[in-house]
Amino acid sequence: MGELKDKAKGIANEVAGNAKQAAGRAGDDPYLDAEGRKQERKGEAQQAAGKVKGALGDSI
């Protein structure tokens, strides 16, 4: 179950990060753009963790 939870959280963070990046670019706000990139990377890491858990089992 942890696999799906991590993947779902990862997707949500990627979507939120992309939205922040778009808002930051549209509003010429480099801080918001950077926050969006950070959140997108967090989402990518969460998805990777979910894939690892899926491959090894939820015991980790």
PyMOL commands that set and color helices and strands:
alter all, ss='L'
color gray80, all
select helices_A, chain A and resi 2-26+30-56
alter helices_A, ss='H'
color red, helices_A
deselect
rebuild
show_as cartoon
